[in-house]
């Protein structure tokens, strides 16, 4: 997933100081950051979703 710009850490910038938001950040396993005003095309977003879903499916299948 790193090859596709995803991060595999707990450093997600959620642009909030709210404790509830920060608690959610701690549960992230993988994320991809998009700058405001510089969102990729719909096609690129769909590709990213497919990549993330495939990775999740591999984890689910591996656990079975």
N, C-alpha and C positions, 0 to 999 in steps of 0.2 A: 504494500500500500504506500510505502514511502516513495516509491518510484512515481506515484501519481499525485504527490503533493500532500498526502495525509500525514499527520503527526501522531506518533505513538507515545504520548507522554501525558502528564497531568498539568500542563501549562496553558490550557486553553484561555484565551483572552475573551471573556464574556462581557467586557465593558460595563461592569457593575460592581458596586461596593456592597450591595445587599447580601447579607449573610446567607439567605436562602438560595440565592443565585450561586454564591460561592460554594455552597454545599453540593449543588448539582454538578458543578464543574469537577469536583473531586470524584464523581462517578464515571466520568468520561474515560473511555478506553482508547478511542481514536477520534480524530476530528480533522477538519480542513478549514482553514481560515480564509475568508473572502473579505477584502477591504470594502467598506461602504462606498458606494458609488463606482465600484469596479467589479461588479458581479459578472461572472462569466455568462456566456449565452445559455439559453435553455438547453441546447444540445449538450454542452459541457456539463451542466448541472445533472442532466439525466445520466450521462456517462459516470459521473462521480457516485450517483446513487446506486447504479448497477455494480460498480466496484465495491462499494460498502456492503451491499446486500450479498454479493458473492462471498466476500470475506466472512460475513456473519454466518452464512450457510455452511461454509467450510468448518467453522468452529462448532456449530451445532452437530454436523455430521460426525466430526471427530470425537465428540463426547458420547455418541451413541454406541 
